[in-house]
Amino acid sequence: MEKKTTQALYHTVIEPKKLLHLNIGEIWRYRDLTWLFVKKDFTLIYKQTILGPLWLFLNPLLTTLIYTVVFGGIANISTNGVPKVLFYMAGNALWSFFSDAISKTATTFRDNAQVFGKIYFPRLTRPISIVIFMGINLALQLAMFLPFWLFYLIRGDVHPHWGLIWLLPVIIVFMAAMALGCGIIVSSVTTKYRDLTIAVTFGVKLWMYATPVVYPMATIENELLRKVILINPVTQPMELFRYVLFGEGDLSAVGLLWSAVFAVVIAIVGMMYFNKVEKTFMDTI
Amino acid sequence: MQYYMDYAPFAIKMTGVTKEYRLGQFGKGTLTKDIQSWWAKKRGKDDPNVKLENVGRMIGKDRFMALNGIDLEIKHGETVGLIGANGAGKSTLLKLLSRVTGPTDGSIEIYGRIASMLEVGTGFQGDLTGRENIYLNGTILGMTKSEIDKKMDAIIEFSEIGRHIDTPVKRYSSGMYVKLAFSVAANLDAEIMIMDEVLAVGDMAFQKKCIEKMRGIGEEHGKTILYVSHNMDTIKRLCDRCIVLNQGQVIFDGSANEAINLYMGKSRSFSHHYEYPESSHKRSRFRKVVIESADFPQEYSGQVFENEPIGFQIGVRGLADIAEMYLRIEVVNSLSTVVGMMVSEQSVQIQKNETIGVSVKMDSAHLAPGNYRANIIAEAFTESGEKMVLDTVDGAFTFEVAYNSEGITEQHAHWFADWNSNVRLNPLQISEI
């Protein structure tokens, strides 16, 4: 009872057409739920598997190996002087964070229809928890990347820009905002058009090739192709990421600004649209 | 709770709330189909994706008002029951209050946190342990982790799960599952609780414990409870106020007893001729006939007497050829419990697309006086002796069991309708004094 006097007053007004009302305070109040979703996702993925969390490391290691053999060895794509293993490992880590976050948040409404239909909680907690989950995955992959990086650093093969190290988390946050925005827009649209899910799975795969993941921007000489790749808002964060880590990257101020603006705008638009759909999606799904 | 009372006199206030559902399809489900429809329209052709049933019946009537202007005020600390026939709008009302979906018009104002249990165990994850699920479910219901920590022991104790609490819930029995889910919700700190028939689960002892807990929550902690059920008995025991919904509107708001009487009479009022539209049939896997109607003779007054069997006709249409169809009537009391049934010993033959009137006779032997509803069931048996339900109409008609002038009323001991029993066994014989 003594707690009651200091507690917040919960007063809710439910009315139709309050579309742009985004309740950030409420999402914050449900932060424990967000965190529990993250923990749940971790627990569920590795329950009843033989190798358990080892997959977290096996997966990127095998992908890096395949990229090194296929793109580096067979196709012989230049990595602009950066050791091939490092180049692919860093690119793959950042890209899979981004693409997994999109494809997992893109099915928010469909995957949670059961729970959403029975009980209310701020729906955004679910996609946000997915992005956090992917973020932790990325952190673990970067931890695995660290010894490889140190090895080449000591050999003098890479020349990081030490003064810009602080940019690494900033890049990740912006990419998270981009992924969240795109993902929830798709998930909102898929409540009406289911076939979009298929398009997204395919689209994200294509998107990778339009992003300098397996090749550096600097090797693109065709002007038209360069422009197309530069319009892609993920291009510059990817280049910046490697520029900071390896000292090699093709950067432009306009490109970086475009990526930052895109991330902020798509995240806000996404949240507003998601917020609008969450109120009535139970009647349509 | 005092805090909220100082702030506003009510916990929930609904003003002119409506909820409209569009019948048929929203969009066509996939983008390609939407484009197809648009292209067909553009060329002046028929939309290839319109569902056939929509062509005849739905024009101008593609909207359905699940709630039609609800004005309601619930005060802090009230325990309110909500009853109404299927489709009256109860679930829609609860969905709006628990914010699962939004209203079409009107406004709802809520003071306090709402914990809604539209279904027990929502959000339970089979692979997580009981304890992990308490955290997950508790936070979904709006508690913080530290609040749950404080309540953890009470929740585990109430749930009777004991040492199984660290076992994944997928290995729980359904009873344990439900007990755990109810414990989490019942121990919430929310000011308002919304419950939809959750008490109709678990074993009898646990049900009793739940009802006591709910009453305790309401009385001691001054929580506001909104409870929906088809079980009139629980409503009577739990609620001091009861609201009856019918066709999306509040038709009664007052004492629980009056509400229940009104509802029982309302569910299907007495008539000489009943017709059963498609919506009144229960779904059946082997649906081979349609029970279409029931006709009672003009002199029938709605009362059935022990010594005077009443004859009536049940209209049945065949959807297939059935050589031997049997009829059965279930007698349902005011608590929605089936208290007895009458089975036809003879069978009837029915052919596809043929409508027949089956004359039957029933009497009230062994039924205690009172009002009852009847379900009509048509069934058949396979060659291996398995029962197939051909069609069911629940609440097909109502009747009152009464005593005739020369019947049992002559005896000194009357059978009272409010005795909680529906079966009248043979009189107790006192052989020696």
Interface residues (C-beta under 8 A of the other chain):
Chain A: K4 T5 Q7 L9 Y10 H11 T12 V13 I14 E15 P16 R29 Y30 D32 L33 W35 L36 F37 K40 T43 L44 K47 Q48 Q114 V115 F116 G117 K118 I119 Y120 F121 K192 Y193 R194 D195 L196 K279 T280 M282 D283 T284
Chain B: M1 Q2 Y3 Y4 Y7 A8 Y21 R22 F26 G27 G29 T30 L31 T32 D34 K95 L96 S98 R99 V100 T101 G102 P103 T104 D105 G106 S107 I108 E109 I110 Y111 G112 R113 I114 S116 L118 E119 T122 G123 Q125 D127 L128 E132 Y135 L136 T139 I140 L141 G142 M143 T144 K145 E191
